[in-house]
């Protein structure tokens, strides 16, 4: 159910084409913007957006990993529908994206920051125009490309400090970088060996969690914001626009500007959920082997959360800048703003960092707020939302419908209903769709350091329960999240919940099968016209 509105905005004029801003962060759980965690973090701009829009408290990616989640947002298709199963896969540019649909309808489309439809191992300068963007200023996890070049050209005194923050030297572009095929990888590795992260002000700095070693104005985060602001300012007032402003932070390593560390109230940082799976015979037997796993909560948990939360404070400031730019250009009242993360971050809950195949709450539930003309203000909606809903929602904002697929063959009388999601705007307008999902489905594939199907969990989450099945008899989990929100008591072997487990298993199987509908693109089936 959705809550009672504080007040209702008047719809924009029918003659006005709206604009859409997708303000996206990376690896932020909804859990860290809710009590008790939010009490430790000042987020005035996120709070303002929530007061002016609808916050969905059960927004869940169907594959909680960067590349698959973002592919689903852009296409509206399931993981198996678009074929991007895990990081390292490339989204087929022939698939229709909402960006290209808007572009073809006369909208100006732009992106600044992280897109991740092209693996960062593929190119330092990925081509995102092919997905429907007119203007692109891209900087992603690898930090290579346009932002890094800008640092070298405009701020050479800080170039080595920036190189120190590049954590992955296996990126092929770093071995033959730029027009002179420079071996930046070797240079970065030598910097890593000698770099001193600890400072007098921040003696707890480490390579994995540290304050930014250069001015915040040079950060990826603020570079992304400036290009997003410029795109808004430079768009003709008579032309509608879509702006995707998408950040790498607070994805690890946490590296906030030092001035935001004091904004975090360390006394209010909540303790991580205990490592309950250690003594649970039904839990996955490979949990202890997975990336970022710990069998006990480390002593520095509070410090590590402080760095992460300080990054969130910095990102909140960026949201304020974008909202100010919309207001200064006279666009705010006619612009839909979506605030979203691609997946969560466990942040030492249950002894884990990261996301992917550990389908706990901090991994699979993300922040989503939608504000804009004609939408209710200051309410929360607890309906189960999936990333498949973003594509039709944005097209609905533009007054457009998703494209119909073209099926080769006159023997089919009706076009199939091929999109699994639905627009969220009815909820945002205080309406109740006739039908809506009663459960969310989540799946994962290989972690970056494995090829085993044991890492392929399948999950169904209702408002009351979370049930996860792990292949090759490696484990099962069943939590009654209404009574056990920290997921500490696995009920899968509890006889009292045998019928619940059986019912959820059957419902899960239905979703597993339907992930392949419609069939991935083949000669006989074409998604849309673009």
Buried (B, 14 or more C-beta within 10 A) or exposed (E): EBBEBEEBBEEBEEEEBBBBBBBBBBBBBBBBBBEEBBEBBBBEBBEBBBBBBBBBBBBBBBBBBBBBBBBBBBBBBBBBBBBBBBBEBBBBBEBBBBBBBBBBEEBBBBBBBBBBBBBBEEBBEBEBBBBBBBBBBBBBBBBBBBBBBBBBEEBEEBBBBBBBBBBBBEBBBBBEBEEEEEEBBEBBBEBBEEBEBEEEEBEBBBEBBBBBBBEBEBBBBBBBBBBBBBBBEEBEEEEBBBBBBBBBBBBBBBBBBBEBBEBBEEEBBBEBBBBBBEEBEBBBBBBBBBBBBBEEBEEEBBBBBBBBBBBBBBBBBBBBBBBEBBEEBEBBBBBBBBBBBBBBBBBBBBBBBBBBBBBBBBBBBBBBBBBBBBBBBBBBBEBBBBBBBBBBBBBBBBEBEBBBBEBEEEEEEEEEEBBBBBBBBBBBBBEEEEEEBEBBBBBBBBBEEBEEEBBBBBBBBBBEBBBBBBBEEBBBBBBBBEEBEBBBEBBBEBEEBEEBBEBBBEBBEEBBEEBEEBEBBEEEBBBBEB
